[in-house]
Amino acid sequence: AQSVTQLGSHVSVSEGALVLLRCNYSSSVPPYLFWYVQYPNQGLQLLLKYTTGATLVKGINGFEAEFKKSETSFHLTKPSAHMSDAAEYFCAVSDLSRTGNQFYFGTGTSLTVIP
Amino acid sequence: DAGVIQSPRHEVTEMGQEVTLRCKPISGHDYLFWYRQTMMRGLELLIYFNNNVPIDDSGMPEDRFSAKMPNASFSTLKIQPSEPRDSAVYFCASSSDRAGYTFGSGTRLTVV
């Protein structure tokens, strides 16, 4: 079965500091991995995804994530936080081992950026 | 593409009333998902469809909830009768493969 664990439900960083949001997954098949961002009162927006190929993937707004199979991790990073990065971030893994196309979402990490 | 379109954006209703949430997926997407988001439970998958057929409805909380997809461009989620504990944001999402969902903006439901 697939599952996602996001370590830290709340993360605070200073403006300009490194952002690191952690995600570990379990999957019985080669995973497709995703990060979504949710701004207040909005839907979830795809930030970046790993399907195959290069393990370091770049997304929108300067975010990137690295797929590390040996660590079953897909941590999200950004070198320098901006006030506009304050949002809820969800990691997800895709599963096609069953009939269907179900995604499994983590519980989310709320990012606060301190001026 | 206009994306996944949900209506209404906000719904306030009295306990016991019927509520219908609507979703128009992205054209060409053959999967459609209904999620519910609350502070306490986070994102919960309620039901999903493939080619208009319900595949997994194990997340539907109880018989008061029902979902339909009469055609590839329209789906509804109905709650009858509604209860205050149904208050949440309901999201619809669609996809064509494993390469990612596209979410709608959600319907914020308040049952008083």
Interface residues (C-beta under 8 A of the other chain):
Chain A: Y32 F34 Y36 N41 Q42 G43 L44 Q45 L46 K49 T51 F90 S94 L96 T99 G100 N101 Q102 F103 F105 T107 G108
Chain B: V4 Y31 F33 G42 L43 L45 Y48 N50 I55 D56 F91 A93 S95 D97 R98 A99 G100 Y101 T102 F103 G104 S105 G106 R108
